[in-house]
């Protein structure tokens, strides 16, 4: 690997994801085009020959400060974390994490296997003081105001203590990614807003969050149908519920899009109506697309780790890379450590 600048770089696992190296490289090139002032030095981690071939096809990337870190292995989406950690030590994902651990990169981005990224990040980077487990957070586009959903898949089963940590981390991430001046309203997702609803861990977390409402703006329990009503800014849930909710929302958005498109083509009047409403449809696509928030940071680790969908489009990769650069430059570690320390004192 050869660096061409003293400025610290972001490392990208280019072999992760369903689209392989070509799609990730297309996303990187698009990021350089869309956000030239924000995309700094890059370390591309993966098969050197394939990466070099892709670089030759992009004039924009050839003009950037880019280093290649060769990795002879890739982690499959079906790979088990323990097997990967044992047998895929030269994988692009784990080598990228290693660059971050060695402070040769300021952050990493991967579209690869979520479980392996969580396991590798946790074992190699370790947790920040006071935090038990990492959590994936993502911004969900909404018509009036976007909101943060945490956890969306890092930990399918969440303890009461981790619910509290996720509420604190989600609140801080909202200020970072959505609105720096806000005091985000934090809600705990469950099956009803009445006291006593939900699983035992949710009920215990609700009782505890009420006690630390001075540290975060906790508004109480929320249900699924309330999420898009602008009553909550940070939605806290376990990784099992969050992952299902996230993928269901994405699938529903695609279903509605295809349904409307098919219906608009059924007769001449509808076609004309669709043309006249084209501006509205374009505005909806611009404002509500999930690609603008294509990255989910793995919060709680000693380092900036961003996960993008395995099926991410080039646009989603581009926005995720932009997010990785932004987060890698924000010194929120001390603030988060202080907030977690205060929360832990109150829940002992």
C-alpha positions in Angstrom: 0.0 0.0 0.0 1.4 3.4 -1.0 0.1 6.6 0.5 0.4 9.8 -1.5 -0.5 12.4 1.2 -0.1 13.0 4.9 -3.8 13.6 5.3 -5.6 10.6 6.9 -7.8 8.5 4.6 -11.0 6.5 4.7 -10.6 2.8 4.0 -13.3 1.1 1.8 -14.0 -2.6 1.7 -14.5 -2.7 -2.1 -15.2 -6.5 -2.1 -18.2 -6.4 0.2 -21.7 -6.2 -1.2 -23.9 -8.0 -3.8 -22.6 -5.9 -6.7 -18.9 -6.6 -6.0 -16.0 -4.4 -6.9 -17.6 -2.7 -10.0 -20.6 -1.3 -8.1 -18.6 -0.1 -5.1 -16.1 1.6 -7.4 -19.0 3.2 -9.3 -20.2 4.6 -6.0 -16.8 5.9 -5.1 -16.5 7.6 -8.5 -20.0 9.1 -8.0 -19.1 10.4 -4.5 -16.0 12.2 -6.0 -18.2 13.8 -8.6 -21.1 14.8 -6.3 -19.0 15.8 -3.2 -15.5 16.8 -4.5 -14.8 19.0 -1.5 -15.7 16.4 1.1 -14.1 13.2 -0.3 -10.5 13.2 0.8 -7.9 10.5 0.6 -9.0 6.9 -0.1 -7.6 3.5 0.7 -9.3 0.8 -1.5 -9.0 -2.6 0.2 -9.5 -5.6 -2.0 -8.0 -7.5 -5.0 -5.3 -5.2 -6.4 -5.6 -6.3 -10.0 -9.4 -5.8 -10.1 -9.2 -2.5 -8.3 -6.5 -1.2 -10.7 -8.6 -2.2 -13.7 -11.6 -0.3 -12.4 -9.4 2.8 -11.6 -8.3 3.0 -15.2 -11.9 3.4 -16.3 -12.4 6.5 -14.1 -10.5 9.7 -14.8 -12.0 11.3 -11.6 -10.6 8.6 -9.4 -7.2 8.7 -11.1 -7.0 12.4 -10.0 -7.6 11.5 -6.3 -5.1 10.6 -3.7 -5.7 6.8 -3.6 -3.9 3.9 -2.1 -4.6 0.2 -2.7 -4.3 -2.3 0.1 -4.3 -5.8 -1.4 -6.6 -8.4 0.2 -6.7 -11.9 -1.2 -10.0 -12.9 0.4 -13.6 -11.7 0.4 -16.3 -12.5 3.0 -19.5 -13.9 1.6 -22.9 -12.6 2.8 -23.7 -16.1 4.2 -20.4 -16.4 6.1 -20.6 -17.1 9.9 -18.6 -14.5 11.9 -16.5 -17.0 13.9 -15.5 -18.9 10.7 -14.7 -15.6 8.9 -12.6 -14.4 11.9 -10.7 -17.7 11.8 -10.3 -18.4 8.1 -10.6 -15.0 6.4 -7.9 -13.0 8.1 -6.8 -11.6 4.8 -10.3 -10.5 3.8 -10.9 -7.0 2.6 -13.3 -6.3 5.5 -10.9 -7.3 8.2 -7.9 -5.7 6.6 -9.9 -2.4 6.4 -10.8 -2.7 10.1 -7.1 -3.3 10.8 -6.1 -0.1 9.0 -8.5 1.8 11.4 -7.1 0.0 14.4 -3.6 0.9 13.4 -4.7 4.6 12.9 -3.7 4.4 9.2 -7.3 5.2 8.3 -9.7 7.6 10.1 -12.8 5.5 9.2 -14.0 2.6 7.2 -17.0 1.8 4.9 -18.2 -1.7 4.0 -21.3 -3.0 2.1 -20.4 -6.5 3.3 -21.7 -9.1 5.8 -23.3 -7.2 8.8 -22.6 -9.9 11.4 -19.0 -10.2 10.4 -18.5 -6.5 10.4 -20.0 -6.2 13.9 -18.0 -9.1 15.2 -14.7 -8.0 13.6 -15.2 -4.4 14.7 -16.1 -5.3 18.2 -13.1 -7.7 18.6 -10.5 -5.6 16.9 -11.5 -2.1 17.8 -13.2 -2.8 21.2 -16.1 -0.9 22.7 -16.0 2.7 24.1 -15.8 2.8 27.9 -19.2 2.1 29.5 -20.9 0.7 26.4 -21.6 -3.0 26.3 -22.5 -3.6 22.6 -22.4 -1.6 19.3 -25.6 -0.6 17.5 -26.4 0.3 13.9 -28.2 3.6 13.4 -29.8 4.9 10.2 -31.7 7.9 9.1 -35.2 7.2 7.8 -36.6 9.7 5.3 -40.1 11.1 6.3 -42.3 13.7 4.6 -42.1 16.3 7.4 -38.9 15.4 9.3 -36.5 12.5 9.1 -35.8 10.3 12.1 -33.1 8.0 13.4 -33.8 4.3 13.9 -31.5 2.4 16.2 -30.7 -0.6 16.3 -31.2 -1.9 12.8 -29.4 -5.2 13.0 -26.2 -5.2 15.0 -27.8 -7.1 18.0 -31.0 -9.0 17.4 -31.5 -9.3 21.2 -31.0 -6.2 23.3 -30.7 -5.9 27.1 -32.2 -3.2 29.1 -28.9 -1.5 29.6 -28.2 -1.5 25.8 -31.6 0.1 25.2 -30.4 3.0 27.4 -27.1 3.2 25.6 -28.8 3.1 22.2 -31.1 6.0 23.3 -28.1 8.1 24.2 -26.1 7.2 21.1 -29.1 7.7 18.8 -29.8 11.1 20.3 -26.2 12.2 19.6 -26.2 10.7 16.1 -29.4 12.6 15.3 -27.6 15.9 16.2 -24.7 14.8 14.0 -26.6 13.6 10.9 -29.9 15.5 10.9 -30.1 18.6 13.1 -27.2 19.9 15.2 -29.3 22.3 17.2 -32.1 20.0 18.1 -33.0 18.3 21.4 -34.2 15.1 19.7 -37.3 13.5 21.0 -36.5 9.9 21.9 -39.1 7.1 21.8 -39.0 3.4 22.6 -40.8 1.3 20.0 -43.3 -1.3 21.2 -46.8 -2.7 20.6 -48.8 -0.1 22.5 -48.3 3.2 24.3 -50.0 2.1 27.5 -47.9 1.3 30.5 -46.9 -2.3 30.7 -46.9 -3.0 27.0 -44.1 -4.9 25.3 -41.4 -7.4 26.3 -39.9 -7.5 29.8 -36.7 -5.8 28.5 -38.7 -3.0 26.8 -40.8 -2.4 30.0 -37.6 -2.2 32.1 -36.0 0.1 29.6 -39.1 2.3 29.6 -39.0 2.6 33.4 -35.3 3.4 33.3 -35.5 5.9 30.5 -38.1 7.9 32.4 -35.5 8.2 35.3 -32.8 9.6 33.0 -35.0 12.0 31.0 -32.8 14.8 32.2 -30.0 13.5 30.1 -32.0 12.8 27.0 -35.4 14.1 25.8 -37.3 10.8 26.3 -41.0 11.1 25.3 -42.1 7.5 26.1 -43.4 4.5 24.2 -44.3 4.8 20.5 -46.0 2.5 18.1 -45.2 1.7 14.4 -48.0 3.8 13.0 -46.7 6.9 14.8 -43.2 6.9 13.3 -44.1 9.2 10.4 -46.3 11.6 12.3 -43.4 13.9 13.5 -43.8 13.1 17.1 -40.4 11.4 17.6 -36.9 12.0 16.3 -35.0 8.9 17.6 -36.7 5.5 17.6 -35.1 2.9 19.8 -35.7 -0.8 19.3 -33.7 -4.1 19.3 -31.8 -5.1 16.2 -34.3 -7.9 15.3 -37.3 -5.5 15.2 -35.2 -2.7 13.6 -33.9 -4.8 10.8 -37.3 -6.2 9.9 -38.8 -2.7 10.1 -36.1 -1.2 7.9 -36.4 -3.8 5.2 -40.2 -3.8 5.2 -40.2 0.0 4.7 -37.8 -0.2 1.9 -39.7 -3.0 0.2 -43.0 -1.1 0.7 -41.6 2.0 -0.9 -40.5 0.0 -4.0 -43.9 -1.7 -4.2 -45.8 1.6 -4.1 -43.5 3.0 -6.7 -44.0 0.1 -9.1 -47.8 0.1 -8.4 -48.2 3.8 -9.2 -46.0 3.5 -12.3 -48.1 0.5 -13.6 -51.5 2.3 -12.8 -50.3 5.5 -14.5 -49.8 3.7 -17.8 -53.2 2.0 -18.0 -54.9 4.7 -20.2 -54.2 7.9 -22.0 -55.7 10.2 -19.3 -53.6 8.7 -16.6 -50.4 9.1 -18.8 -51.2 12.8 -19.2 -51.9 13.1 -15.5 -48.6 11.4 -14.7 -46.7 13.9 -17.0 -48.4 16.8 -15.3 -47.5 15.4 -11.9 -44.0 14.7 -12.8 -42.6 17.5 -10.7 -44.3 16.2 -7.6 -43.0 12.6 -8.2 -39.5 13.9 -8.7 -39.7 15.9 -5.5 -40.9 12.8 -3.6 -38.0 10.7 -5.1 -35.5 13.4 -4.1 -36.7 14.0 -0.6 -37.7 10.4 0.4 -35.1 8.3 -1.2 -33.2 6.1 1.2 -30.1 6.3 -1.0 -29.3 9.8 0.6 -28.8 8.0 3.9 -27.2 4.9 2.4 -24.9 4.3 5.4 -25.5 3.2 9.0 -22.7 3.9 11.5 -21.8 1.2 13.9 -22.0 3.3 17.1 -20.2 2.6 20.3 -16.9 1.3 18.8 -13.5 3.0 19.2 -13.5 4.2 15.6 -15.7 5.2 12.7 -17.3 2.2 11.0 -20.1 2.7 8.5 -22.2 -0.1 7.1 -24.0 0.2 3.8 -26.6 -2.3 2.4 -25.2 -5.3 0.5 -27.6 -4.3 -2.3 -26.6 -0.6 -2.2 -26.8 1.3 -5.5 -23.9 3.5 -6.6 -25.8 6.5 -5.2 -26.2 4.9 -1.8 -22.5 4.0 -1.7 -21.6 7.6 -2.6 -23.7 9.0 0.2 -22.4 6.4 2.6 -18.8 7.4 1.8 -19.7 11.0 2.3 -21.1 10.1 5.7 -18.0 8.2 6.6 -15.8 11.2 5.9 -18.1 13.4 8.0 -18.2 11.2 11.0 -14.5 10.5 10.9 -13.8 14.2 11.4 -16.2 14.7 14.3 -14.7 14.5 17.7 -17.8 13.2 19.6 -16.0 10.5 21.6 -15.6 12.6 24.8 -19.1 13.9 24.7 -20.6 10.4 24.2 -18.4 9.0 26.9 -19.6 11.6 29.4 -23.3 11.0 28.4 -22.9 7.2 28.8 -21.1 7.6 32.1 -24.0 9.8 33.5 -26.6 7.3 32.2 -24.8 4.4 33.7 -24.6 6.1 37.1 -28.4 6.6 37.0 -29.2 3.0 36.1 -27.0 1.2 38.6 
